[in-house]
Amino acid sequence: MTNHNESRTDFNRYVRKNRVFILGAGFSADAGIPLTAPLLKHAMHKFSEECNGIFQRVDAYAHVCVEEYGGEDLDYLSVDFSDLCTFLEYIELREYGGGERWRDEGSREKLALRYYLAKSIVEHTPSAKNIPELYLKFASQLHEQDVVITFNWDGLLEAALNKVGKTFTYNWEDDKAIKLCKLHGSINWRLNEPNDLGRPVNTLDWKSLKFTEGIMENEIYFSNALLRYETWQHYEPLGEVEPFLVLPGYGKAFDVRSNAVLWYKPESAFCMTHDVYIIGLSLAPDDFFIRSLFLSNFPFVDSSCGVEGRKIFIINPDRNAGKNYEFLLAKGQAELINKKFSLEHIELMQDRLRDA
């Protein structure tokens, strides 16, 4: 009996140190990385300066989306990003039906838009010497049993982890590394083998995420060089750099199939996790994939390992956060901290880990 009790105590201690962090756009806001509307505006401005021709087509589609047919310049702060991406998905469908699709990875318009979204994000991501203390302290308190699920495209957390000397893995391959699960893709990822207009090329030390060693047909590759803005000065869209970003709108249902293995992996993490921290994730009512992920996993985790004291903390200053997360809050599973993510929340994480 003594050995059984000791084993159970060791198991409980192990589980209590397992944490899941779920990050939304609000997590990166204090680093100066723009949210959706200003990001689209900045990306389209850069698009117009660097990629004449394709920009005009995307801009024309945006005019149709907002039913503005007079030819005036659009204020992209007022353009619904999701609607624009859905319209581009329709254009791609039309091209596909007519046998005119650019490539399996997407239409020229979508690929170029992804490129300028990613380039704008990297431009606004602080360099290693300028990363705010908030993110360095967050990275420092992470450990190898932690899983970070992020819906952000940026490489802010990667930069912070590198700065504090912590190793991370995108594909769960390294048991001793922090697991960084990017469900909406990343500015430094690409779908399929790197090429430039069909010619194989690898000037950026691309590495495989090894998804095709399982059931996936298309591989995803990553390059650490693309986390640095200076790298982007030497590349153009529709070439070797084709960021894999899951865009909002109708096309999301197709995009996420390319990294479906990352949507499957968290289920095992939730089964053996303890505290969960949801930081800066707005969880819009129409964000059906994220909501479904939560509905599928959160209600049953307590009974999976039987370790008491588990809590879900939702850190979000949005006045609608209570309504958006009502399906969790109503069950008594979660606590809403209706504040902007700050150092006091890192202290909370450290205190609960210390007491585990």
N, C-alpha and C positions, 0 to 999 in steps of 0.2 A: 504493500500500500504506500509505503514511504517513497519508493522509487517512482510509483505512478504519480504521486502528488508533486514530486520534484520535476518530473517530466512535463506535467501540466503547467507548472509555474514557469519553467523555461520556455514552453511554447507560448504562454500568454505574454511573457516579456518580449519574445521575438516578434509576435504579431503587433504589439503596441508600438514598436519602433517602425513598423511599415506604414508609410504615409503616401497619400496620393494628392498631388497638387494639380488643379485644373485652371488653366490660365486663359483669359480672354483679352481683348484689346485694351481694357482698362489697366491691366497689369503693366503695360509698356508705356502708358501715357506720360508718366513723370519723367521719362527719358527723352521726351520730345518727339517720339514717333507718332505721326498723325493718325487720327481716327479716320473712319471711312470717308466722310465727305471731303475734308481737306486733303486726304491722300489722293482721291480721284482727281481733284482740281490740280494738285501739284503734278501728278503723273501725266495728265492730259496736256499740261503746259510743256513739260519736257518732251512728250510725244510730238507735239506740234513743231518744236524746234529741231528735232533730230530725225524725224521719220516722215518726211513730206510724202504725200500720196496715200499711204495706208492710214495716216492720221485723218486725212480728209474723209475717207470712207467711214471710219469709226465716228467721227464728228457728225457726219450726215445721219448716221443711224441714231445718234444721241438726239439730234433734232427731231427725228420721227418719234422717239420715245416720249418726249415732252410735248409733242404736237406743236412744234415751232417750225413753221415752214417759210418764214420770212427771210432766212439767211443771216439773221443777226448772230453775233457771237454769244455762245451759251455761257452762263455762269454755272460752272460744274458743281458748285456747292449746292445748287438746287436740283441737280439731276440725281434721281434715285439709282444708286449703283446696282442694286439687284435687278431693277427693270432693264437697265442697259445691258447687263450680262445675259439676261434672258433673251433680249432681242438679238444679241450676237449669236446666241445658241440657235435661234430660229434661222438666221442667215446661214449658219453652218449646216443646218438641216437641209435648207434649200440647195446649197452647193452640193451636198452629199447626194441628194436626189437627182441632181443634174450631172453627176459624175465629175464635179469640179472641185471637190474638196482638196485643200492644199496638202495636208498630211494627216496621218492617223492621230497625231498629237493635237490637232485642232486647225482651225482656219488661221490665215495670216493675221486677221484682225484680232482674234483672241490671243494668239501667241505674242503679238506685238504689245497688246495691252498688258498682258502678264509681265512682260519684260520691263515696261516702264513703271508699273506698280512696284515691282521688286527693286528696280534701280532707285526709285524715290524713297522707298523704305530704307535701303542701305545708306543713302545719302543722309537721312535724318537719324540714323543710329549712331550713338556716341562712340568715338574711338576708345580703345582700351584705357587710355589715361584719363578719359573724361566720363567714364561710367559712374552714375550717381551712387552714393553710399548705399541707398536702399537696395539696389540690385546686387551689389557685392556682398552685403550681409545676408540677403536671401540665398544667394549661391553658396555662401560659406556654411550655412546651417544644413544644407542638403547632404545626404549620405547615401551609400550604395544601395540601401533597401528602399529608397524613395523612387516613386514613379511620377514624372511630370507629364501630364497630358495638356498640350497647348493647341489652341485653335488660331494662334498667331503665325503669320508668315515670317516675321522678323527673326534676326539672329542675336537679339539682345542677350538672352539667357546664355547662349553658347559663348558669347564674348565675356560675360561675367564669370562663367565657370572656368574658362581658360585663364582669366585674370587671377582667380584665387587658387588655381592649380587643381581643380576638380576634373576628373574624367567623366565623359558622358557617352552614351551610345544611342543611335537612332533606331537600332533594330533589335535591341535586347540581347545582342550577341555576347556582351561582356558582363558577367555576373557581378563584377567588382565596380562597375560604373553606374552612374545615375542614369536611369532610363528616361530618355526624352522622346516623347511620343507626339509627333506633329501631324495631327489628324487632317489639317487643311493644307498640308504641304509646306514648302519652305523656299525662301528666296535663293537658297544655294542647292536646290534639288533640280533634277530634270528627269523626264520620262524617256526611257529607251537610251540606247548607246549614244554617246556624244558624237555629233556629226556637224558638218558645215555644208548645207545644201546637198546632203546625201553622201558626202565624203567623210569617212571615219576620221576623227580627230580627237586628240586629248592633250590639250595644252594646260589644263587646270587640275591635273592629278585627280580625276574623277574616280570615286570608289563606289562599288556596288553595295546596295542595302541587302542584297541576297534574297529578295522576295521571291524570285523565280526558283529558288531551291525548294519552295513549297508548292503551292498550287497556282501562283500568279503567273500569267503569261508574259507580261511586260515588266521589265526591270526599272527600278528607280535608282539614280546615281546622285551622289552628293560631292560637292567640292568646297573645302574649307576656305579656299582662296576667295570665293565669292562673298564671304562674310565681311570682306574689306572693300570699302568704296573705291579705292584706287584701282582695284582689279577691273572694275566696270568701265573704266575709261578706255580700255583697249578692245572692247567687244561691242557688237551691234546686235539688234534683234534678228530673229530668224536664222541664227547660226548656232554656234556651239553652246551659247548661253540661252537656254529656254526654260525659265523658272517654272517648276511645277507648283502652281497655286490653285487650290480649289476655290473657284469663284462662287459668289452668291447667285441666287436665282435658280431657275429650272435646271440648268446644266450641272448643278452640284450632284444630282443623283447619278450622273455619268462619271464625273471626275473622281468621286470617292471610291469607285470600283478599282482604280489604279493603285490605291494604297489601302485596300480593304483589310489586309492583314493587320494593319495598325488599329482598325476599329474592332477587330476580334481580340487582340492581345490584352486590352485593359480588363476584360472580364476575369482573367486569372488574377490580375492585380487586385481587383475589388474583393475577390474572395478571401484574400489573406491580408487585407489592409486594415488599418485602424482609423486614425483621423484623416479626414478629407477636407481640403481647403479649396474653395472655388473663388478665384480672385479676378475681379474685373470682367466677368462674363455676363453680358447683358441678357442672354437667353431670350431672344425675341420670340413672340408667339409662333411665327412661321418657320423657326429654325428647327424643323422637324427631326433632323438626324441627331442633333445634340440632345434634344428633349427625349427622343426615343432611347438614346444611349443611357441617359439617367434613369428613365422609367424602367428600363430593362435590368439595371444593376442595383440601384440604391435600395429599393424596398427589401431585398433579400440578403444583403451582406451580413447583417447582424447574426442571422442563423447559420451562416456558412462556417464560422470558426468558433462561435460561442464565447468570444472574449468580450467582457462587459466594458462599458465606459467609452465606447466609440462615439465620436461627434463629427458632424458635418458643419463646417463654418463657411458661410457665404459672405464674402467681403466685397461689398458693392455699394457705392454712394447713390446709385440711381433711385429716384423716388418710386419707380415702378418695380423695383427689385422684389418687394414683398409679393406683389401680384404675380410676377413672372415665375417665382419659385414657390408659389402657394402649394403645388402638388407635393413638395418636400416638407415645407414648413407645417402644413396641416397635419402631417403624420407624426409630428414631434421628432423628426429625424434630424432636423437642422436648426442652426441658430443664425439669424441674419445680423450681420454687423454692417449697419447702413452708413459706412464711412469709406473714404478713399483709402486705398492700400498704403500703409505707412510702416515706419519702424516699430510702432507699438504692436503691430500684428506679427512681426517677426519675433518679438519678445514672447508673445503668446505661443508661437510654435516652439520656441526653444524651451519654454517652461513646461509645456506638455510633454515634450520629448524627454526632458530631464526627469520628469515624474513617472515615465513609462515603466 
